[in-house]
Amino acid sequence: MPSLSPAAPDDRDIYLVLQDFGERLGQAWPEVDKQRTDREIVVSDLLRGEYFHPARIVAFNTTEGWSRDVSEEIAAELAQRCVDEDLDVPRTLDAFLNRHAGRLRSARPT
């Protein structure tokens, strides 16, 4: 007999980007599709310029009961990828990298 209770929520880490829309509009958590909240997808989206001025990145897992600011570790990962893959640092990430990881001398800003 099939279960009548709803399926358990996905036990996975969710990553959200706080966007800075400027002085007039302020900062907000933009609406995002569930499939776009995976760490790898968020990092790829950041490198492609999908987020124009990220201010902070948080991760959480409601099943495990935790949340934390992951801005520094994501900034370090972004900077390292730019170096490893010989990518230009997107202008959209300049302020984020400066704030959370410091400017890397080996990455070339555009």
C-alpha positions in Angstrom: 0.0 0.0 0.0 1.5 3.4 -0.9 2.2 6.0 1.8 -0.3 8.7 2.4 2.3 11.0 3.9 4.1 13.6 1.8 7.6 12.7 0.6 10.4 13.9 2.9 12.0 17.2 1.7 15.2 16.9 -0.2 18.1 16.6 2.1 20.4 18.9 0.1 22.4 22.1 0.6 20.7 25.2 -0.8 22.8 28.3 -1.9 21.2 31.7 -2.3 22.8 34.9 -3.6 21.9 38.3 -2.0 21.9 40.8 -4.8 22.8 44.5 -4.4 20.6 46.6 -6.6 22.1 49.9 -5.7 21.3 52.6 -3.2 17.8 53.3 -4.5 16.6 49.7 -4.6 18.8 48.2 -1.9 19.6 44.5 -1.4 17.2 41.5 -2.0 17.2 37.8 -2.3 16.0 37.3 -5.9 13.5 34.6 -6.8 15.3 31.6 -8.2 14.2 28.2 -9.5 14.9 25.3 -7.1 17.3 23.7 -9.6 19.5 26.8 -9.7 20.3 26.6 -5.9 23.0 24.0 -6.2 26.5 25.1 -5.3 28.0 24.3 -8.7 25.3 26.0 -10.6 25.5 29.1 -8.4 29.3 29.3 -8.9 28.8 28.8 -12.7 26.0 31.5 -12.8 28.3 33.9 -10.9 31.1 33.3 -13.4 28.7 33.9 -16.3 27.5 37.2 -14.9 24.0 35.9 -14.1 24.2 37.9 -10.8 25.2 41.5 -11.4 26.3 42.6 -8.0 26.3 39.8 -5.4 26.7 41.0 -1.9 26.6 37.8 0.1 26.0 34.1 -0.4 24.3 31.9 2.2 23.9 28.1 2.3 21.4 26.1 4.4 20.0 22.6 4.8 16.7 22.5 6.6 16.8 18.7 7.0 20.1 18.9 8.8 19.1 22.2 10.6 22.0 24.5 9.7 22.7 27.7 7.8 25.8 29.8 7.3 27.4 32.6 5.3 29.6 31.0 2.6 30.6 34.2 0.9 34.3 33.8 1.7 34.6 30.2 0.5 32.6 30.9 -2.7 34.8 34.0 -3.4 37.9 31.9 -2.9 36.5 29.2 -5.2 35.5 31.8 -7.9 39.0 33.4 -7.8 40.7 30.0 -8.0 38.6 29.0 -11.0 39.5 32.2 -12.8 43.2 31.4 -12.3 42.9 27.6 -13.0 40.7 28.1 -16.2 42.5 31.3 -17.3 39.3 33.3 -17.1 38.9 37.0 -16.8 37.2 38.0 -13.6 33.8 39.3 -14.5 33.2 42.9 -13.6 30.1 41.8 -11.8 32.2 40.0 -9.3 34.8 42.7 -8.6 33.3 44.1 -5.5 32.3 40.7 -4.2 35.8 39.3 -4.6 37.4 42.4 -3.1 35.1 42.3 -0.1 35.3 38.5 0.6 38.5 37.3 -0.8 40.7 40.3 -1.7 41.8 40.9 -5.2 44.0 38.1 -6.6 47.0 39.4 -8.5 47.1 36.4 -10.8 43.5 36.9 -12.0 43.0 39.5 -14.7 39.9 41.7 -14.2 38.0 42.7 -17.4 
